[in-house]
Amino acid sequence: MVSLTRQFGEATALMAGFEHSSGRVIVTLPAYHQIVGDGIGKLVAALGDCDIAVGRRWPRAGSVLEEIQLYGDQHRFLAVLAERQGFVVHEVDVAQSKDDRFTGLYGPRDYARGLLDIFTVFFLVRFTKKPLRFFGMVGLTIFGIGSLLVVWLIAEKLLLGQGLAGRPALLLSTLLVVLGLQLFALGLLGELIIFTHARAIKDYQIERVIQFSRPSSQDRAVR
């Protein structure tokens, strides 16, 4: 049993358990009721043709592990992160526990954290090794909008004689141009960091290695 010095969150507890566990099958259970105990056998049996079996509480009442790094509240997205690494994930219907009931309301802070976690996982899955595609796309879009505003203001100044001093549009366009350049530069910086540490980053899994033996000289003579 692994006992932490204090409560670090469920994701940290799972990572500590994974590091000190061994065996062919590892079953994770939360400290609260979710499914009936009989459903664990169905999850273990489903591992015959997949790497991770995730229990889906159904019918629902109420509203490889060494390769996956969890932190914060990312334990809720374990299946998504495992599939990103190339593992086969199956969802198995298991009976929901009668003690798994929640009739209260979550606070705005919980929903805000959940939204940020979703955005974090989305970024990790899509843009971990290509941050320029995300920051560059957003930065170029903002830079383009700001540049168009600048061109429009200059055209008004040259063609219509409209003054630029004291116009909020001038300040807005300048801020958009600067923000777009900063986001693009942030993407380039991320690309440099990824390039520097690319050898230490492993985002693939080898299913099997097929070796071919060279034919002997006798075999080549026969052919």
Legacy VTK file of the C-alpha trace (Angstrom):
# vtk DataFile Version 3.0
C-alpha trace
ASCII
DATASET POLYDATA
POINTS 223 float
0.000 0.000 0.000
1.242 3.496 -0.864
0.379 6.282 1.576
0.989 9.894 0.524
1.900 12.638 2.972
-1.278 14.575 2.148
-4.042 14.748 -0.419
-2.490 15.505 -3.792
-5.503 14.612 -5.946
-6.752 11.445 -7.567
-4.489 11.694 -10.616
-1.367 11.908 -8.437
-2.552 8.965 -6.346
-3.037 6.890 -9.491
0.435 7.746 -10.794
1.991 6.797 -7.444
0.079 3.514 -7.529
1.148 2.776 -11.102
4.810 3.346 -10.253
4.664 0.861 -7.344
2.430 -1.767 -8.962
3.296 -4.906 -10.889
1.386 -7.657 -12.662
-0.368 -8.284 -15.940
-3.681 -6.680 -14.924
-4.056 -3.477 -12.892
-7.537 -2.486 -11.688
-8.190 1.067 -10.505
-11.084 1.836 -8.191
-12.059 5.244 -6.769
-12.625 5.858 -3.082
-16.350 6.301 -3.754
-18.965 3.904 -5.118
-19.464 3.793 -8.866
-20.143 0.231 -10.039
-21.124 -3.066 -8.447
-18.339 -5.497 -7.649
-19.517 -8.075 -10.183
-18.636 -5.711 -13.019
-14.899 -5.995 -12.335
-14.864 -9.490 -13.857
-16.348 -8.133 -17.094
-13.657 -5.478 -17.281
-10.859 -8.007 -16.762
-12.371 -10.370 -19.338
-12.514 -7.551 -21.910
-8.721 -7.192 -21.756
-8.351 -10.163 -24.053
-8.471 -7.988 -27.170
-7.577 -4.517 -25.888
-5.062 -2.726 -23.676
-7.441 -0.752 -21.444
-11.042 -1.584 -20.522
-13.093 1.362 -19.267
-16.299 0.764 -17.346
-19.382 2.661 -18.487
-22.082 2.781 -15.842
-25.130 1.503 -17.683
-28.006 1.879 -17.207
-26.907 5.197 -15.758
-28.838 6.691 -12.842
-28.653 10.441 -12.418
-27.405 13.204 -14.350
-0.254 0.387 -20.358
-0.092 2.718 -17.663
3.645 3.345 -17.569
3.407 5.334 -20.812
0.680 7.720 -19.612
1.484 10.705 -17.415
-1.353 12.102 -15.315
-1.484 15.314 -13.317
-4.131 17.663 -12.063
-7.542 16.116 -12.756
-6.565 14.305 -15.952
-7.533 10.917 -14.511
-10.979 11.576 -15.968
-9.414 11.532 -19.446
-7.271 8.421 -18.973
-8.924 6.608 -21.893
-8.365 9.567 -24.252
-4.700 9.878 -23.295
-4.198 6.115 -23.654
-5.759 6.087 -27.130
-3.467 8.957 -28.125
-0.490 6.748 -27.276
-1.789 4.069 -29.659
-3.362 1.705 -27.143
-6.627 -0.070 -27.901
-9.408 1.109 -25.578
-12.760 -0.635 -25.169
-15.796 0.569 -23.267
-17.664 -2.078 -21.286
-21.176 -1.670 -19.853
-21.200 -2.429 -16.123
-23.992 -2.044 -13.589
-23.965 1.171 -11.597
-23.736 0.964 -7.833
-26.818 1.975 -5.828
-24.589 4.163 -3.669
-23.471 6.182 -6.675
-25.928 9.039 -6.321
-25.389 12.772 -6.321
-28.367 15.077 -6.043
-26.544 18.326 -5.239
-25.163 20.999 -7.531
-21.578 21.640 -8.474
-20.225 25.134 -7.965
-19.066 27.463 -10.743
-15.471 26.742 -9.734
-15.903 23.041 -10.517
-17.334 23.751 -13.958
-14.528 26.235 -14.672
-11.912 23.649 -13.701
-13.597 21.023 -15.865
-13.621 23.370 -18.851
-9.934 24.148 -18.403
-9.132 20.426 -18.080
-10.968 19.722 -21.337
-8.995 22.467 -23.076
-5.739 21.106 -21.626
-6.401 17.564 -22.814
-7.486 18.857 -26.232
-4.214 20.761 -26.560
-2.134 17.798 -25.347
-3.812 15.407 -27.777
-3.718 17.669 -30.830
-0.756 20.031 -30.470
1.794 18.541 -28.054
4.528 18.200 -30.682
3.312 20.936 -33.012
2.489 24.002 -30.886
3.073 26.348 -33.820
-0.003 24.968 -35.553
-2.155 26.131 -32.643
-0.493 29.373 -31.581
0.517 30.192 -35.147
-3.011 29.764 -36.472
-4.547 31.856 -33.690
-1.757 34.424 -33.881
-1.953 34.830 -37.652
-5.739 35.196 -37.466
-5.515 37.950 -34.853
-2.604 39.584 -36.693
-4.582 39.514 -39.941
-7.605 41.169 -38.355
-5.431 43.855 -36.795
-3.583 44.441 -40.072
-6.846 44.872 -41.970
-7.976 47.451 -39.422
-4.684 49.306 -39.805
-5.006 49.309 -43.607
-8.591 50.535 -43.313
-7.562 53.389 -40.998
-4.683 54.390 -43.263
-6.995 54.351 -46.278
-9.446 56.594 -44.452
-6.601 58.952 -43.570
-5.229 59.150 -47.121
-8.469 59.095 -49.112
-11.023 60.701 -46.824
-8.828 62.873 -44.658
-10.067 61.185 -41.481
-7.822 61.856 -38.499
-6.189 59.018 -36.555
-5.690 60.736 -33.220
-8.116 59.771 -30.484
-9.697 56.898 -32.401
-10.308 53.665 -30.417
-9.996 51.665 -33.626
-6.333 52.643 -33.889
-5.594 51.378 -30.383
-7.564 48.187 -31.014
-5.806 47.438 -34.296
-2.400 48.036 -32.714
-3.190 45.700 -29.827
-4.386 42.993 -32.223
-1.216 43.219 -34.305
1.033 43.021 -31.247
-0.996 40.178 -29.706
-0.911 38.213 -32.950
2.862 38.564 -33.202
3.284 37.496 -29.586
1.178 34.376 -30.061
3.078 33.467 -33.214
6.380 33.980 -31.392
5.100 31.791 -28.542
4.403 29.029 -31.048
7.921 29.350 -32.471
9.369 29.169 -28.964
7.343 26.022 -28.324
8.666 24.505 -31.540
12.251 25.224 -30.443
11.620 23.557 -27.082
10.040 20.525 -28.737
12.940 20.281 -31.217
15.489 20.471 -28.395
13.792 17.756 -26.337
12.387 15.704 -29.221
14.588 12.723 -28.426
13.172 12.460 -24.925
9.554 12.638 -26.098
7.948 9.339 -27.021
4.401 9.539 -28.323
4.218 6.151 -30.028
4.021 2.495 -29.020
5.547 -0.508 -30.785
3.014 -3.298 -31.155
5.505 -5.942 -32.262
8.844 -6.281 -33.992
9.048 -8.583 -37.017
12.529 -9.910 -37.674
13.573 -11.486 -40.948
16.507 -13.858 -40.951
19.011 -13.683 -43.769
19.130 -16.770 -46.008
22.234 -18.852 -45.600
24.735 -19.379 -48.372
23.371 -22.899 -48.927
19.838 -21.557 -49.382
21.066 -18.989 -51.884
22.903 -21.714 -53.813
19.761 -23.845 -54.022
17.720 -20.931 -55.315
LINES 2 225
63 0 1 2 3 4 5 6 7 8 9 10 11 12 13 14 15 16 17 18 19 20 21 22 23 24 25 26 27 28 29 30 31 32 33 34 35 36 37 38 39 40 41 42 43 44 45 46 47 48 49 50 51 52 53 54 55 56 57 58 59 60 61 62
160 63 64 65 66 67 68 69 70 71 72 73 74 75 76 77 78 79 80 81 82 83 84 85 86 87 88 89 90 91 92 93 94 95 96 97 98 99 100 101 102 103 104 105 106 107 108 109 110 111 112 113 114 115 116 117 118 119 120 121 122 123 124 125 126 127 128 129 130 131 132 133 134 135 136 137 138 139 140 141 142 143 144 145 146 147 148 149 150 151 152 153 154 155 156 157 158 159 160 161 162 163 164 165 166 167 168 169 170 171 172 173 174 175 176 177 178 179 180 181 182 183 184 185 186 187 188 189 190 191 192 193 194 195 196 197 198 199 200 201 202 203 204 205 206 207 208 209 210 211 212 213 214 215 216 217 218 219 220 221 222
